[in-house]
Amino acid sequence: MTTLFNEQFSPFRNVLEPLVTNEVIRQMQNQPLKLVRYLDPNQVIAYALNRLPALYATSVEGWNWQQQRAKDQLAGQICLAVRQGLAAVQRDPLKLSTPLMFSEDENSELRTATLASIGH
């Protein structure tokens, strides 16, 4: 029987996360340093990812295929979503936000609840 969740790593990943992260880094390098100090790249990444289709993979082969697909078909959308994210975060650069922090206990509780709900 396959395990749904592993304590060490997630068995599924959104292929767009590293692509969007790299694009945020690239675009932030073109921003004035004075502005960059007030930008939270995590907010920009989340903003962009929320405007792009999710491309999840569960295997190395799937990861490679989805990465190539994203590079071929979504490069323009990724660039635009990041540009929009930078603009959105710039509108209110002093806005306070508390980053999400999940403890291992919370993750364990979520896994336990999920497994219980599907009858395992």
C-alpha positions in Angstrom: 0.0 0.0 0.0 1.3 3.4 -0.9 1.5 6.1 1.8 -0.4 9.3 1.2 1.9 11.5 3.1 5.6 11.3 4.1 7.0 13.0 7.1 10.2 14.0 5.2 8.7 15.5 2.1 5.6 16.3 0.2 4.8 13.6 -2.4 3.5 16.3 -4.8 4.8 19.7 -5.8 3.7 22.6 -7.9 6.1 22.8 -10.8 5.5 26.5 -11.2 6.9 27.4 -7.8 10.6 27.5 -8.8 9.8 29.1 -12.1 7.8 31.9 -10.5 10.5 32.3 -7.8 13.2 32.7 -10.4 11.1 35.2 -12.3 10.5 37.2 -9.2 14.3 37.3 -8.5 14.9 38.4 -12.1 12.4 41.1 -12.0 13.3 42.4 -8.6 16.9 42.8 -9.8 15.5 45.5 -12.1 13.7 47.4 -9.3 15.3 50.3 -7.5 17.1 49.1 -4.3 15.1 51.6 -2.3 11.9 49.9 -3.3 13.2 46.3 -3.1 13.8 46.7 0.6 10.1 47.1 1.2 9.0 44.3 -1.1 8.3 40.8 0.3 9.2 38.4 -2.5 7.0 35.7 -0.9 3.9 37.9 -1.3 4.8 38.5 -5.0 5.3 34.8 -5.5 2.0 33.9 -3.9 0.2 36.6 -5.9 1.7 35.3 -9.1 1.0 31.6 -8.3 -2.6 32.4 -7.5 -3.1 33.8 -11.0 -1.5 30.8 -12.8 -2.8 27.3 -13.4 -1.5 24.8 -11.0 0.9 22.2 -12.5 1.6 19.5 -9.9 3.9 16.5 -10.3 4.4 13.4 -8.2 7.4 11.9 -10.1 10.7 13.0 -11.6 9.3 12.3 -15.1 6.2 14.2 -14.4 8.2 17.1 -13.0 10.4 17.3 -16.1 7.5 17.1 -18.4 5.5 19.7 -16.6 8.6 22.0 -16.3 9.1 21.9 -20.1 5.4 22.4 -20.7 5.4 25.5 -18.4 8.5 26.9 -20.0 7.0 26.4 -23.5 3.4 27.5 -22.9 3.4 29.7 -19.8 6.5 31.8 -19.9 4.6 34.9 -20.9 1.9 34.4 -18.3 4.5 33.8 -15.6 6.3 37.0 -16.5 3.0 39.0 -16.5 1.8 37.5 -13.3 5.0 38.4 -11.5 4.9 41.9 -13.0 1.4 42.3 -11.7 2.4 40.9 -8.3 5.2 43.4 -8.0 2.8 46.2 -8.8 0.2 45.0 -6.3 2.7 44.7 -3.5 4.2 48.1 -4.4 0.8 49.7 -3.9 1.1 49.1 -0.2 4.7 48.3 0.7 4.3 49.1 4.4 1.3 46.9 4.9 2.0 44.6 7.8 1.5 40.9 7.4 2.3 37.9 9.6 4.0 35.0 7.6 2.4 31.6 7.8 4.3 29.2 10.0 3.2 25.6 10.2 4.6 23.5 13.0 5.1 19.8 12.4 2.3 19.1 14.9 -0.2 21.1 12.8 1.0 19.2 9.7 0.6 15.9 11.6 -2.9 16.8 12.7 -3.8 17.7 9.1 -2.5 14.4 7.8 -4.3 12.4 10.5 -7.5 14.2 9.8 -7.2 13.7 6.1 -6.4 10.0 6.5 -9.3 9.6 8.9 -11.7 11.3 6.5 -10.9 8.8 3.7 -11.1 5.8 5.9 -7.4 4.8 6.5 
